[in-house]
Amino acid sequence: MSPSEILQQIVNGLVVGSVYGLIALGYTMVYGIIRLINFAQGALYELGAYLGVAVFGLLGTFATRNPILGLVVAVICSALATAAGAYLVERVAYRPLRSAPPLTPLVSSLAVFFLVISIIQVVTGAQPLTYPQVLSPRPWNLGPVTLTPTEVMIAVVAIALMVAVNFYVQHTKTGRAMRAIAANTRSAPLMGINTTRIVTITFMLGGAMAAVAGVLFGINYGTVTYNMGEFGGLVAFTAAVLGGIGNVPGALVGGLTVGVFSSFATVVLPNQWQEAVVFGILIAVLAFRPQGILGERVADRA
């Protein structure tokens, strides 16, 4: 593989990895507060992608004449609707189990995951749905690297959102409450923090980020499928663990790292090996550095 091909695969991996990082935010924020692996995050990612298709369908010719504005409307509507879905999931499937043994909410999260993707399959069918082409497919040649306007937009939006979420966690009143709960769940209510409200906000924020990732994925690849949440959720969970689950900046680092590894894997190995590569990364991280690349720092958990 030539140096230019290596550089191209790195760039491709960073674009895809930024989407994985958005999904991983939901895993890492929820775990940072209540020590729960929210496997329903993969289903919310898929739900957001399908809601994006629905919004584009409702916009019709308006989205064709105003593609950028149509994309903004689709992202906002999908994020709001998926955040509402995340609220429902937290309220029904997790809140009653908050004091239950750790295995119980974990099983509940898996049940929610399969329930949501099954409902999507029943409602939409097993055939892939097509996203409209929002930006020009004409590639830009930047030296040895080729990029499309869509890939640039995806990377910029995803990274900007992750930076914004990190700023929100570190520098706002709600973010400080998230970090206080992460540091000491029992003491936080004594400081006047409404734990239930903060946990709900965390779930909704993670759901909104997953929805944006789903829409960006659909725009990049042109189609979405009823089982996309399975692989996307797995990769994002691996990214969260790799970056340091519970560590917000770690979601970005883990997502970009997994994206680059996956990009090279698709070149070196057949496509059917992609899941094996992701599982291999997960096993290696858990075996040799379970705290992840950045580690799990209480001050940054949220």
Secondary structure, DSSP 8 states (H G I E B T S, - for coil): --HHHHHHHHHHHHHHHHHHHHHHHHHHHHHHHH----TTHHHHHHHHHHHHHHHHHHHTHHHHHSHHHHHHHHHHHHHHHHHHHHHHHIIIIIGGGTTS-THHHHHHHHHHHHHHHHHHHHHH-SS-EE----S----EEETTEEE-HHHHHHHHHHHHHHHHHHHHHHHSHHHHHHHHHHH-TTTGGGGT--HHHHHHHHHHHHHHHHHHHHHHHHHHHSEE-TTHHHHHHHHHHHHHHHH-TT-HHHHHHHHHHHHHHHHHHHHHS-GGGHHHHHHHHHHHHHHH-TT-SS---GGG--
